[in-house]
């Protein structure tokens, strides 16, 4: 382990915006003994300091590794279709505001969606937006995507899944996986996050998803001092219910409905990792989570895929009634030096040498006495993930953890934003035309900018 950082150092500079008015500002990423911070100064609104990590040495090393590989924008392989911005709930943390604000987006016709996916070569789509299930023709949209051989995930609040027949319609249409918004099973948390107590509803929906063997990932928003206990709650639930194959822990974003929340609630994905590391029984070590990020970023760079520093990944393995960390089966420590060599070869544009180093890193992963226990699953799901096919969406052996957040005016880092993994497909001109409208992170920051401008003009 490295010794604690005892002095202040500048890691890099970037561009951000003022949290109060969204005007462009320069920002500096600094590290000291308390952590890593983004600092920026607005001439009108003063100084802002956002903590990105409480472990400065680990995060500083990962930040440098990431920026070396993702210094330029890469192609996008994760497309979100927004079929509608209508919703059947009014969540306090909604990115679109509470109540929702006008976005100017339209609902694409089924014909427009088919016209787009017919000529698009990307294999993976997520149906998102506000709440896709409010469209009665959602089963037809899924059929269109499957007709053109797309893997389809639905991000939903699950309110309509209380109707079992509706869930079956989506499954029969070809839906591959559900991402269910679930902030745990504490009614107090539900009231704060969602504005109503939906715990019983979520439990009923989860029972139906399990009954019909629908691969499911949970999406949970985490706020400091409110629901860190949700992390262990959901890990325990996933262990007991193998149809859960992923958990996305989203740290609170100060935009939309949560823009006026107390700053004490703020936390970043790297800090949520600290919470997971404190959960007893799962043996997750942060240095191994960061080694896994290096592997993830290196492969993404090699394949020329986008990757976001605000979206960190890790994997737990189901075995004999418990979860074990992925590093109990692969040798991340032995692979790390070769990943560092790959970084330097990549930045030096020595791509042939870099490919050799990355290959050696992968071979080193296999230098573990338990690798054969998991080799088949790792090869199948790993290739499926990086080449965006549907196989990894259906695994029950592995639990994919993601630690992520949405960009807001406090944490916006344009160096990271250029490789935002999610590209939005929406109808912004006519319902008869679906097209890319930009990165998800940029869209929400611009939505906040419009809110600030409207507020400053004295409009509601």
C-alpha positions in Angstrom: 0.0 0.0 0.0 1.1 3.5 -0.7 1.7 6.0 2.1 -0.9 8.7 2.7 -0.5 11.9 0.6 0.8 14.7 2.8 0.9 17.7 0.4 -1.4 19.3 -2.1 -0.8 18.5 -5.8 -2.5 19.4 -9.0 -3.4 16.3 -11.1 -4.8 18.1 -14.1 -6.9 20.9 -15.4 -10.2 20.7 -17.2 -13.3 22.6 -18.1 -16.5 22.7 -16.1 -19.4 25.1 -15.4 -20.7 27.3 -12.5 -23.1 25.3 -10.4 -25.3 28.3 -9.9 -25.6 29.5 -13.5 -24.0 26.9 -15.7 -21.6 29.4 -17.2 -18.3 27.8 -18.5 -15.5 27.8 -15.9 -12.0 26.3 -15.8 -11.6 23.7 -13.1 -8.6 22.0 -11.4 -8.4 18.4 -10.1 -6.3 18.5 -6.9 -5.2 15.9 -4.4 -4.3 16.4 -0.8 -4.4 14.3 2.4 -8.2 14.6 2.6 -8.9 13.2 -0.9 -9.2 14.3 -4.5 -11.3 17.4 -5.3 -12.6 19.4 -8.2 -12.0 23.1 -7.5 -13.4 26.0 -9.5 -14.1 29.7 -9.0 -16.9 31.8 -10.4 -16.3 35.6 -10.3 -20.0 36.0 -9.4 -20.8 33.1 -7.2 -17.5 32.3 -5.5 -15.5 29.1 -4.9 -16.7 25.5 -5.3 -15.0 22.4 -4.1 -16.4 18.9 -4.8 -14.7 15.8 -3.4 -14.3 13.1 -6.0 -12.6 10.5 -3.8 -11.5 9.9 -0.2 -8.5 7.8 -1.3 -6.2 10.3 -3.0 -3.3 8.0 -4.1 -5.5 5.3 -5.6 -7.8 7.8 -7.4 -4.9 9.9 -8.6 -3.3 6.9 -10.2 -6.6 5.8 -11.8 -7.3 9.3 -13.0 -3.9 9.5 -14.8 -4.4 6.0 -16.3 -7.9 6.9 -17.6 -6.8 10.3 -19.1 -3.9 8.7 -20.9 -6.2 6.3 -22.6 -9.3 8.4 -23.1 -7.7 11.8 -23.9 -9.7 11.9 -27.2 -13.3 11.1 -27.9 -14.1 7.5 -28.9 -17.0 6.1 -30.8 -20.2 5.2 -28.8 -21.5 1.7 -28.5 -24.3 2.3 -25.9 -27.4 3.8 -27.4 -30.4 5.0 -25.4 -33.7 5.4 -27.2 -36.1 7.8 -25.4 -39.5 6.8 -26.6 -41.2 9.4 -24.4 -40.6 11.9 -21.6 -44.0 11.2 -20.0 -43.9 9.3 -16.7 -46.4 7.7 -14.3 -44.5 8.8 -11.2 -43.2 12.1 -9.9 -39.9 11.1 -8.2 -38.1 13.7 -6.1 -34.7 12.8 -7.8 -35.9 12.8 -11.4 -33.3 14.3 -13.8 -36.1 16.1 -15.7 -37.3 18.0 -12.6 -40.1 17.6 -10.0 -42.4 18.6 -11.6 -40.9 17.8 -15.0 -39.7 20.7 -17.1 -40.3 21.1 -20.8 -37.5 19.5 -22.9 -38.8 20.2 -26.4 -38.4 16.5 -27.3 -41.2 14.6 -29.1 -42.3 10.9 -29.2 -40.9 9.1 -32.2 -43.3 7.0 -34.2 -42.8 3.3 -34.4 -41.9 3.8 -38.1 -39.2 6.3 -37.2 -37.7 3.9 -34.7 -37.6 1.1 -37.3 -36.1 3.4 -39.9 -33.3 4.3 -37.6 -32.4 0.8 -36.3 -32.6 -0.7 -39.7 -29.6 1.3 -40.9 -27.8 1.4 -37.6 -25.1 -1.3 -36.9 -24.9 -0.9 -33.1 -26.1 -4.2 -31.5 -27.2 -2.9 -28.1 -30.0 -0.6 -27.1 -31.5 0.6 -23.9 -35.1 1.9 -23.8 -35.1 4.8 -21.3 -36.1 8.4 -21.3 -38.6 9.3 -18.6 -40.7 6.1 -18.4 -40.9 4.0 -21.6 -43.7 1.8 -20.3 -46.3 4.6 -20.6 -46.2 4.0 -24.3 -48.9 1.4 -25.1 -46.9 0.3 -28.2 -43.8 -0.6 -26.2 -44.1 -4.3 -27.0 -44.1 -3.3 -30.7 -41.0 -1.2 -30.2 -39.2 -4.2 -28.7 -40.3 -6.4 -31.5 -38.9 -4.0 -34.0 -35.5 -3.9 -32.2 -35.4 -7.7 -32.0 -36.4 -8.0 -35.7 -33.2 -6.2 -36.5 -31.2 -8.3 -34.1 -30.6 -5.8 -31.3 -30.1 -6.7 -27.6 -32.8 -4.8 -25.7 -32.7 -3.6 -22.1 -35.6 -1.6 -20.5 -34.8 0.9 -17.8 -38.1 1.3 -15.8 -39.6 2.3 -12.5 -41.6 -0.9 -12.7 -45.0 0.7 -11.9 -46.8 -1.1 -14.8 -45.2 -4.5 -13.9 -47.7 -5.0 -11.2 -49.8 -6.2 -14.1 -48.4 -9.6 -14.7 -49.9 -9.9 -18.2 -48.1 -6.6 -19.2 -44.8 -8.0 -18.1 -45.4 -11.2 -20.1 -46.2 -9.1 -23.2 -42.8 -7.4 -23.0 -41.0 -10.8 -22.4 -42.9 -12.4 -25.3 -41.8 -9.4 -27.5 -38.2 -10.4 -26.9 -37.1 -8.1 -24.0 -33.6 -9.3 -22.9 -33.2 -7.6 -19.5 -34.9 -5.2 -17.1 -33.1 -2.4 -15.2 -35.4 -1.8 -12.3 -35.2 1.5 -10.3 -35.0 0.2 -6.7 -33.6 2.2 -3.8 -33.9 -0.7 -1.3 -36.6 -1.8 1.0 -36.7 1.1 3.5 -40.0 3.0 3.3 -38.4 6.1 4.8 -35.9 6.2 1.9 -38.6 5.6 -0.6 -40.6 8.6 0.6 -37.6 10.9 0.2 -36.4 9.5 -3.1 -39.6 8.8 -4.9 -42.1 11.0 -3.0 -44.2 8.0 -2.2 -43.7 4.6 -0.5 -43.2 2.1 -3.3 -41.5 -0.6 -1.3 -44.4 -3.1 -1.4 -44.9 -2.4 -5.1 -41.2 -3.1 -5.8 -41.2 -6.3 -3.8 -44.3 -7.5 -5.8 -42.6 -6.5 -9.1 -39.4 -8.3 -8.1 -41.3 -11.4 -7.3 -42.9 -11.4 -10.7 -39.6 -10.8 -12.5 -38.1 -13.7 -10.7 -41.2 -15.9 -11.3 -40.8 -15.3 -15.1 -37.0 -15.6 -15.0 -36.4 -12.2 -16.4 -32.8 -11.2 -16.0 -32.8 -8.0 -13.9 -30.4 -5.4 -12.8 -31.2 -3.0 -9.9 -30.6 0.7 -10.2 -30.3 2.5 -6.8 -29.6 6.1 -6.0 -27.3 6.6 -3.0 -27.1 9.8 -1.0 -24.8 10.5 2.0 -26.4 10.3 5.4 -29.7 8.9 3.9 -29.3 5.4 2.5 -25.8 4.1 2.5 -27.3 1.0 4.2 -29.1 0.3 0.9 -25.8 -0.9 -0.5 -25.6 -4.0 1.8 -29.4 -4.4 1.6 -29.3 -4.9 -2.2 -26.2 -7.0 -2.2 -27.8 -9.4 0.2 -31.0 -9.4 -1.9 -29.0 -10.2 -5.0 -27.2 -13.1 -3.3 -30.5 -14.6 -2.3 -32.1 -14.1 -5.8 -29.9 -15.2 -8.7 -32.1 -13.6 -11.4 -30.5 -10.3 -10.3 -27.3 -10.1 -12.3 -26.3 -6.5 -11.8 -26.6 -3.5 -9.4 -26.0 0.0 -10.5 -25.3 2.3 -7.6 -25.9 5.9 -8.7 -24.6 8.6 -6.4 -27.0 11.5 -6.1 -26.9 14.1 -8.9 -27.7 17.7 -8.1 -29.9 18.4 -11.0 -33.6 18.1 -11.9 -35.7 17.3 -8.8 -32.6 17.1 -6.5 -30.9 20.3 -7.5 -31.8 22.0 -4.2 -30.9 19.1 -1.9 -28.4 19.7 0.9 -24.8 19.5 -0.1 -24.3 17.1 2.8 -26.1 14.5 0.7 -23.4 14.7 -2.1 -21.2 11.8 -2.7 -19.3 10.5 -5.8 -19.1 6.9 -7.2 -15.6 6.4 -5.8 -17.0 7.0 -2.4 -19.8 4.5 -2.9 -17.1 1.9 -3.6 -15.8 2.7 -0.1 -19.3 1.8 1.3 -19.2 -1.6 -0.6 -15.7 -2.3 0.8 -17.0 -1.9 4.3 -19.8 -4.4 3.8 -18.8 -7.5 5.9 -18.6 -10.9 4.2 -18.0 -9.8 0.6 -14.2 -9.1 0.9 -14.1 -6.3 -1.7 -10.8 -4.4 -1.6 -10.6 -1.0 -3.2 -7.2 -1.5 -4.7 -8.6 -4.5 -6.6 -11.6 -2.5 -7.8 -9.2 0.1 -9.3 -7.1 -2.6 -10.9 -10.2 -4.0 -12.5 -10.9 -0.4 -13.8 -7.5 -0.4 -15.4 -8.3 -3.6 -17.2 -11.7 -2.3 -18.2 -10.3 1.0 -19.5 -7.4 -0.7 -21.3 -9.7 -3.1 -23.2 -12.1 -0.2 -24.1 -9.2 1.9 -25.4 -7.9 -1.1 -27.5 -11.4 -1.6 -29.0 -11.8 2.2 -29.4 -15.0 2.3 -27.3 -16.0 5.1 -25.0 -15.5 4.7 -21.2 -16.4 7.1 -18.4 -14.3 7.7 -15.3 -17.5 8.4 -13.4 -18.7 4.8 -14.2 -16.5 2.2 -12.4 -17.2 -1.5 -12.6 -16.5 -4.6 -10.5 -17.8 -8.2 -10.5 -18.8 -10.6 -7.8 -19.1 -14.3 -8.4 -21.8 -16.6 -7.0 -20.4 -19.7 -5.6 -21.8 -22.1 -3.1 -24.3 -19.8 -1.6 -22.1 -16.8 -1.3 -20.4 -14.0 -3.3 -16.7 -13.9 -3.9 -14.8 -11.0 -5.5 -13.6 -11.5 -9.0 -10.0 -11.2 -7.8 -10.5 -14.5 -6.0 -10.3 -16.2 -9.5 -8.1 -13.9 -11.6 -4.7 -12.4 -10.8 -5.3 -8.7 -11.1 -2.1 -7.8 -9.2 0.0 -9.7 -11.6 -1.7 -8.2 -14.6 -1.4 -4.6 -13.4 2.2 -3.9 -14.4 1.4 -5.0 -17.9 -1.6 -2.7 -18.0 0.7 0.1 -16.9 3.0 -0.8 -19.8 0.1 -0.8 -22.2 -0.9 2.7 -21.0 2.6 4.0 -21.9 2.7 2.2 -25.2 -0.8 3.6 -26.1 0.2 7.2 -25.3 3.4 6.7 -27.3 1.3 5.5 -30.2 3.1 2.2 -30.2 0.0 0.2 -30.9 1.6 -3.1 -31.9 3.7 -3.1 -28.7 0.6 -2.1 -26.7 -1.3 -5.0 -28.1 1.4 -7.4 -26.9 1.4 -5.8 -23.4 -2.4 -6.1 -23.2 -2.2 -9.7 -24.3 0.3 -10.4 -21.6 -1.9 -8.7 -19.0 -4.8 -11.0 -20.0 -2.5 -14.0 -19.7 -1.4 -12.9 -16.3 -5.0 -12.7 -15.2 -5.1 -16.5 -15.8 -2.2 -17.1 -13.5 -4.5 -18.0 -10.6 -5.0 -21.4 -9.1 -8.8 -21.0 -9.3 -9.1 -19.6 -12.8 -10.5 -22.9 -14.2 -13.5 -22.6 -11.9 -14.7 -19.5 -13.8 -12.9 -19.6 -17.2 -15.8 -20.5 -19.4 -18.1 -17.9 -17.8 -15.5 -15.2 -17.9 -14.7 -15.8 -21.6 -18.3 -16.0 -22.7 -19.6 -13.0 -20.7 -16.5 -10.9 -21.2 -16.6 -11.2 -24.9 -20.3 -10.6 -24.9 -19.9 -7.4 -22.8 -17.2 -5.9 -24.9 -18.8 -6.8 -28.2 -22.3 -5.8 -27.0 -24.3 -9.0 -27.6 -27.1 -10.2 -25.4 -25.4 -13.2 -23.7 -23.9 -11.2 -20.8 -27.4 -9.8 -20.0 -28.6 -13.2 -19.1 -25.8 -14.5 -16.9 -26.7 -15.6 -13.3 -23.2 -16.6 -12.2 -21.8 -13.1 -12.2 -23.1 -10.0 -10.4 -21.9 -6.9 -12.2 -21.6 -3.8 -9.9 -21.4 -0.4 -11.4 -20.6 2.8 -9.5 -21.8 5.7 -11.5 -23.5 9.1 -11.5 -25.1 11.6 -13.8 -23.3 14.8 -14.7 -24.5 17.9 -13.0 -23.1 21.5 -12.8 -21.1 20.6 -9.7 -19.2 17.6 -11.0 -19.1 18.2 -14.7 -15.7 17.5 -16.1 -15.5 18.0 -19.9 -12.4 15.7 -20.2 -14.6 12.9 -18.9 -17.8 14.1 -20.7 -16.3 13.6 -24.2 -16.4 9.9 -23.6 -19.8 9.7 -21.9 -20.9 6.1 -22.6 -24.6 6.9 -23.3 -25.7 8.5 -26.5 -29.3 9.6 -26.7 -31.6 8.8 -29.6 -34.7 11.0 -29.6 -37.1 12.9 -31.8 -36.3 16.6 -31.4 -37.5 18.0 -34.7 -40.4 15.7 -35.9 -42.0 12.5 -34.5 -41.1 10.9 -37.9 -37.4 11.2 -37.4 -35.2 9.6 -34.7 -31.6 10.8 -34.5 -28.7 11.2 -32.0 -29.1 14.3 -29.9 -25.9 14.0 -27.9 -24.3 12.6 -24.8 -26.6 12.0 -21.9 -24.4 13.9 -19.5 -24.3 16.9 -21.7 -28.0 16.8 -22.2 -28.8 17.0 -18.5 -26.3 19.8 -17.9 -27.8 21.8 -20.7 -31.3 21.1 -19.2 -30.0 22.7 -15.9 -28.6 25.6 -17.9 -32.0 26.3 -19.4 -33.6 26.0 -15.9 -31.1 28.6 -14.6 -31.7 31.0 -17.5 -35.5 30.6 -17.1 -35.3 31.3 -13.3 -33.1 34.3 -13.8 -35.6 35.7 -16.3 -38.2 35.4 -13.6 -40.1 32.6 -15.3 -41.5 29.6 -13.4 
